[in-house]
Amino acid sequence: MKLSVNTATAYAYTGTKPFIASQPTAVFIHGAANDHSVWALQSRYFAHHGWNVLALDLPGHGQSEEALCTSVEALAKFVADFLDAAQVTNACVFGHSMGSLTALELAATREDLVAKLGLIGTAVPMAVGDALLDAAANDEDKARKMIIDWSYAPASQLGNNHAAPGAWLPGNSLALMRRMKTGVLHTDLAACKAYATGLDAAKRVEAPTLLVIGEKDMMTPPKAAAAAIDAIKHSRVVRLKDAGHTMLSEAPSEVLKALWSFANLQTAQKNTIPTRRFAPTSP
């Protein structure tokens, strides 16, 4: 789907399905120097099982043409503008990494748009080291490789991939980041680091919220989500013991089952779902 948002073309993957007004809508927001394709398994499953899907390309990423957003607040406004243009309200909004901050800000500022909130691989605040920022500004490929090293659990670095045997997950992530224009990675990382009001936003969120945490995540370590878990009124937590930050591809079935179960709950009260590994089967 392509829409005109702020006079520029913006794109969202719909899982190859038409938008049906009577169906619920799931929105998927990607992380830094990524695009909608990181949600391939999860978004397609939702689309083929009774949900409208909008897996967005943020401005300057993928097929969305608008200039890069330099803050999380601007990213959230873009998502809000896209959903307004699509005439979507009360969506289930999922965000990964930078996308999780975007989704959090959206839920805090446009309650009408977010019925349920999913934060995957999040940290509030989201620390970004000076060494990584410097590399992103001056040697993008070095920065990309630093991110790869910190994003995957050790077994995934060595090729432990039950979901897609034969695929080299770190190589796939590196190739995707290399597709982005010069400056995208640094702009995204700087926006994450500068987002200082995340905990205030978390306290204002009224929507039931799911947090999915990779226990082997070194980009957004599990402890970095603790303050957000405490601040959000109605939160649930799923911990994936063998996944790192790039859990959308490391543990795609586990993430899908967590999102699907949460999206289809009638209510979502504050509790913690025990750590578990799901079998690599459809929900």
Buried (B, 14 or more C-beta within 10 A) or exposed (E): BEBEBEEBEBBBBBBEBEBEEEBBBBBBBBBBBBBBBBBBBBBBBBBEEEBBBBBBBBBBBBEBBBEBBEBBBBBBBBBBBBBBEBEBBEBBBBBBBBBBBBBBBBBBBBBEBBBBBBBBBBBBBBEBEEEBBEBBBEEBEBBBBBBBEBBBBEBBBEEEBEBEEEEBBBEBBBEBBEEBEEEBBBBBBBBBBBBEBBBEBBEBBEBBBBBBBBBBBEBBBBEBBBBBBEBBBBBBBBBBBBBBBBBBBBBBBBBBBBBBBBBBEEEBEBEEBEEEEBEBEEB
